[in-house]
């Protein structure tokens, strides 16, 4: 099928070249007799045919290129899927990270909180990790942009992108108690 389309494209390109040569000859004829109604009519028809041939050729090439791009994307997607299949995760190999010393009920990994982000707004969050006695990594419960969404590979301690990851690896906040409910400030 691809060979047939390529042959058709070549034929259309050859036909287009011949039509343009004919148009050039008609332009020369019009230069010597600019008001000849027969030459003007043939000229207008030929211009229209050239336009339709160009559109047909363009559509044929576009369809072929889109198919080629789709097949290239499918190949890359399949190889990406195969890469993932090559690296299976064994649930027995994953160990839960032990909690650091428990400070109080409010400071546990997984607890919900509200914190003020660098844009000055308050957001609902969840403690992802505790760092020392006075700071924590917090994920947004309702992210408003892609870079606020927590990286699932970071949570599994497997993110390969590190600081250049487009997703969040948690927002570092210092902890403080506020009105009986802890909040990061």
N, C-alpha and C positions, 0 to 999 in steps of 0.2 A: 504494500500500500504506500509506503514511504517513497519507494522508487517511482511508482506511478505519479505521485504528487510532484516529485522532483522533475520528472519528464514534462508534466503539465506546466510547471513553473517555467521551465526552459522554453517551452513552446510559446507561452504567453509573453515572455521577455523578447523572444524573436519577433513575434507578431507586433509587439509594442514598438520595436525598433523600426520595422517596416512601415507602420502607421505614421511614425514621426518623420520618416523620410518622405512619405507621401504628403504629409502636411507641409513640409518644407518646399516641396515642388509646387503645391497649391499656393503657398505664400508668394512664390516667385511669379506664378501666373496672375495672382491678384495684384502684384506690383505693376504689371503691364496693363491689366484691365481691372481696376478696382471696383467697378460697378456691374460686373457681369453677374447676373442673378444665378446662373447655373453653378459657376465657380464658388460664389458665396454660399449657396445651399450645400454643396459638397463639402466645403471648408467647415461649416457649422456642424454637419453630421460627423465628420471625421474628428473634430475636437471632442464631441460628445462620446464617440466610440473610444477614443484614447483615454478619456476620463474613466469610463466604465472598465476598460481593460486594466488600467492602473489600480482601481479599487479592487477588482477581482484578484489581481496578483498580490496586492497588499493583504487582503483577507486570507489568501492561501498561505502566504508566508507567515502571517500572524498565527494562524491555526497550527502550522507545523512547529513554530518556535514555542508556542504554549504547550504543545504536547511534549516537546523535548524537555522543556523546563519542568513539567509535571513529572516526567519519568526520572529526571535527575533528582528532583526533590523526593520522590518515592524511594529511590535508591539510597539517598542520604538518610531519610527517615528510617528505612529498614536497617541500615547499618547502625544507626543510633539505637534502635530497638535491640539489635543484636548485641551491641555493646552493653546495654543494660542487662540483657539475658546472660551475658558472660560473667557478670559480677553479682551472683545471687546473694541475698542477705540471709544468713542463718540466724533465726531468732535466738538460738541458744548462745550465740557469740556476743550478743548485746548485754552488757551489764548495766544495771541501774546505777547512776551516780549517787554515791552516798551523800546524804544531806550533811552539810556542815553543822556545827553545833546549833541546836534549836534555840532560837532567841525567844520567840513567843509564837502563838498561833498565827498571828498576822504575817509573819515573815517566812512562811514556807513556800517552796517552789510550787507553783500551780495556783497560789492564792491570787485573788482579784484585787485590783487597786485602781486608784485614779492618780494621774501624774500630770504635771505641767510639762509640755514639750517645748522645744526651743522656739517654736512659733508663738508661744505665750498662751496657747489654748490648753484646756484640760482634756485628757483622753482617758478612756477606760483601758486598763491593761491587765496583764497577767504576768506574774513573776516566772521567768524562764530559768534563771540561775541566780544564786546568791554569791556575791564576791566580797569576801571579808565580812566584817561585822556591820558595815554601814553603807554598802552599795549593792545594787542588784541589776541584772539585765531584765528588762521588761519588754514584752511584746504588746503590740496594739491589738485590742480585741475587735475594734472596728477601724481597720486601716482605710485611709482616704486616698492613698496613692500606692503604686506598686512598690516603691522603696520603703513603705511602712509595713508591708506584708512580711511575715516571718519566713525565713528560708527553712524548708522542711529538712534539708540536708544538714543545715547548721544544728538543728535540734537533734539529729542523729549523730552529730559530731563527724560528718563526712563531707562537708562543703569543700569543694576544690578551689573555689574562687577567692576565699578569704575576704580581705578588705575590698576587693574589686567586685564582689557579688552585687547584683542589682537589687537583691532582696535584703531585708533587714536581718541582722544577727543580734537583734535585741538592742534596746535603748538603755544605755548606762545611766542610772540615777542613784543619788544618795537617798537613804531612807530616813524618815522621821515620823514620829507619831503625831497625829493631828486629830483631836476630838475623839479619841478612842478608836479611831479607824486609821490604819497606817496609810500614808500617802507618800509618794516620792516627790521631793521638791527640788 
